[in-house]
Amino acid sequence: MRFRRTKQLLGARLFTRREVNARLPIERSLDRGEFLARLWAVLGRPQSRKGGFEYYIRDSETGLEFIAYAGRKGPCYGGEIEERPDLRRVIEAFEELLDNTAPVNCAIEYEPDNDFGKGTWVLGCRDGRTFDCPDRRRQTPGTPPVERRADR
């Protein structure tokens, strides 16, 4: 397999999904659950990240490493700024792999960024439908639900 998980990386945000895959409709390029479901099918369960998830990935053809993640700004890719031009081609190939991968049923719990509420949220995909919502499974009856602010 060309793309494999690797050790933890540090890097800056380099691209949104739409910047490296113009074939994606805008709604799908922003859908965190859809991104997770395709990544999970290829790489398994993600690492936790404040506001979402992340994967550290190595391209066996070039030896370049990058991060696929979803956080406050939505689905993105990160890596070393100096490698940006070379990583673009690698991530475009990775996006092609994701395009040809069926989403799987999956879910993660995460803590949102402070601007988006408190408590635990659940992000994932079930039978082709994605979700990103407050976790109400442990909510005490009569407790008002935590809601995402509409102005963000």
N, C-alpha and C positions, 0 to 999 in steps of 0.2 A: 504494500500500500504506500502510495506516495506521501500522504500526510499522516503524521503520527503525533501523539501527545509528547510533550517535553517538559522539562523542569520549569519552575516559575521564571517569568521574564519581567523585566521592567521596560517601559517604552511609552511613547506619546501616542495620542490618537492620530492616526494617519488618514483613514478613509471611513466614510459611512458605507453601508452596503450599496446604496444607489450609485456612489461614485465609482465602484468597481464592477457593477453589474447593471448596466443601463436597461437590460431586458426585464428587470423586476418592475412590476407596477409599484407606484409609490406606497400604497397601503401595505403591500407585502414587504417592502424594504424597511418599513418602520415597525412591523409586527414582531415583537420580542418573542412571543410564544412560538411562532412559526420558525424563527431563526433557531431557537432552542431545540425544537422538535427535529429539525434536519441535522443540526450539529450532534445531538444525542444519538441519532441513527448512525452517524459516522464514527463518533469518538466516545460515546458513553456519557455518563453523568458528569456535569461540569463542576468546576471549583466555585465556591461562594465568592461573592463580591458585593459590597455595599450597593444596594439598589438593583441587584441582578445577579449575573453569573459571568464566568470567563473560562476560556480554554487557552492553554499555551500549546502552540503547534509548531512542528518542525517539518519543513519540506525536504524530503530525502534526495530530491534531484539537485537542489541548489545549496542545501545546508542552511538556508535562511530560516529564521524563526519569527513568529508573529503571534499576536493575541487576537482571538475572536471573542468579543464580549458584548454584553448588553448592560447598560447602566442608565443613568439619568438621561443621556442624550439619545438613547435607543441603540440598536444594533450597530456596532462599529468594529474596526480593525485597528490594532496598534502595533507598534514596533519601534525600531531604531530609526530616527529621522534621516540619518545618513544613508540608510538602505531603502528609503521610500521608493525611488524609481524601480529598483529591482523587485521590491516587495509587491508593487502594484501588479506586475505580471504573475507572480506567484499567487497572490490573493484572487486575481481574476480566474486562474485555473481552479482554485479552491471553490470559488463561487459556482463555477461550472459543475463541479462535483456535487455541491449542495443542490443545484437545480435538478440534477438527475437522481436525487435521493428522496425517497418518500418520507414524509414526516412520520414520526412514531409517537405513540401515546407516552407522555412524560409529564412530570410536575416537580417543581422545586419550591421550597419556602425561602423567603428572603426578607430582610429588613429594608424598607424603603428609605430613600433620602428624606431628610427632615421636611422638605417642601411638599412631599407627597403623602404625608400621613405618618402615623405611628403604628406599632404593632407588627404583626407578621402578615405578609402577603403571599399569595400563591400564583405562580406563573407556569404555564405549560400548554399542552395540547391534548385533546381527547377526541378521538374519532374525526380528526380533520378540523376541529373547531378550537381556536386558541382562547386563552383566558389569562387575565392579569388582574387579580382582585384581592381585596382583604380576605384573610382567612377567618371564616366565621364558624369553623368546626368546633372551636373551643370556647365560643362566645357564650357568656352567661345570658339566659333569657332575660329580656328587659333592658339589656345594655345596648345603647345606640351603636349602630355600625360605624366603623371607620370608613370614611369616603375619601377618594382622591379629589383634590381640588380641581375644579373645572377650568380655572384660569391658567393652567400650565400646559 
